[in-house]
Amino acid sequence: MTAVERLAEFAVACRDEPLPGAVVADVPARVLDILGLALAAHGDPDADAAPAVLRSVRRWGGTPEATVIGTGERLPAPAAALVNGTLAHSLDFDDTHLPSVLHPSASVVPAVLATAEATGASGAAVLAAVAAGVELTNRLGMAAYDPAIANSIFFERGLHATSICGAIGSAAAAALLLGLDAPRVASAMGVAASMGAGLIEANRTGGTVKKLHCGWAAHAGVSAAYLAADGLTGPPTVLEGRFGFFAAYTDGRHDDDALLGDLGTRWELLRTAFKPYPSNHFTHPGIDCALALRAAGLDASTVDWIELGVAAPTLRTIAEPVAEKAHPRSTYHGKFSGPYTVATALLGGGGLGVGLDDFTGPLDPDRLALAAKVRCVRDDRATGIFPHAFAAVLRVGAAGQVHEHRVDASLGSAGAPLSPADLARKFRLNATRVLSPADADALAARTTALPGLPAVDTLLRP
């Protein structure tokens, strides 16, 4: 069997056979996280990408099949997946798999919910499809992780693994809900492999297109599944072939065991970390350090200089170009700035320490002034840990003293996981930007009961 055929067999087994208890317990929390993020994106006063996408897809027309989260508006399933995936990724608050460093749920969950509504699928079917889609997305990302460079080959080449791998994982998940057998699930994945794309230059120098990446992956996945259902086929060697996925994206370098080893027993899904802060994940250990120093009594008004030590591969994203990161173009671009996020945490933030309100509206002059004092450098210990965890050390000179704090695993990771109470609080903070507290609590209760829902449309349209 080829690689895509083996992955398709695994996906079908997720639908047709019992899942491990840990997976069944994990998936509803991921669905709830994405619903909260999509709702919060509606409440973002600086929202730009999702409204633009929604205006565009309305022009396309088509049969109303699936709900745009937070609006009740119904669109064709691929279009709804596009809008909802864009909403889910717009705030840069969605989960991250390590060490592949991709965001699987913001593509897979919107693709699954849209297809489930269109087909009248049950909550149990949704759970299985999300589990399969996230697992396959993560494994494709892991296959391109190179221990020799301690980084993803995708990222070394400027490619966004999230959108490229997410298109294929979303296709498999949507195909399950369409009732396709393993050969046609493989075809859906093979078709989606021609659709996945994404460049991460926007992380460095601006532009809002990155917010679209998960939406486009979800759209590609749903579209590919329907095309496969209607008879379009993909190449059986789409992944490992001479002109296949890995040849095109990674110069043929990939780890077969990471992709195919222990399918069904080793779950990469369970290594996917929830985010406590709405910013690029590479900024999180610096935020943790800054919050710890602030809690210990550091007065930001007395700060003379700041040195943020992080893993070397992350410097390109959160520290370069230096002038851009010291003075980001907007609060959204501040999410990708080590200096701006550290300044935000030292001056005091919302949410679970730094929240959505810290990245809305105009840039804060006090934060910019403090960010200008931050110098980002390579830290050998953090570099050695990366990307299995995100680590940092923060040194601050203030009032003649040097204050230092180090974290080896940022909050939300396996080394410092968010508690169920933390996740519930995160959802409520996000959802109540649009919903009433009572409606937010009701949505949380329905999502927690996902395995028993007879039809998923009761989740989004009670």
Secondary structure, DSSP 8 states (H G I E B T S, - for coil): --HHHHHHHHHHHHHHS---HHHHHHHHHHHHHHHHHHHHHHT-TT--HHHHHHHHHHHH-----EE-TTT--EE-HHHHHHHHHHHHHHTS-S-EETTTTB--HHHHHHHHHHHHHHHT--HHHHHHHHHHHHHHHHHHHHHTEETTTTEEHHHHTTB-HHHHHHHHHHHHHHHHHTT--HHHHHHHHHHHTTT---B-THHHH--SGGGGHHHHHHHHHHHHHHHHHTT----TTTTTSTTSHHHHHHTT---HHHHHTTTTTS-GGGGEE--SSSS-GGGHHHHHHHHHHHHTT--GGGEEEEEEEE-GGGHHHHT-SHHHHHS-SSHHHHTT-HHHHHHHHHH--STTSS-GGGGSSS--HHHHHHHTTEEEEE-HHHHHHTTTS--EEEEEEETTEEEEEEESS-TTSTTS---HHHHHHHHHHHHTTTS-HHHHHHHHHHHHTGGG-S-THHHH--
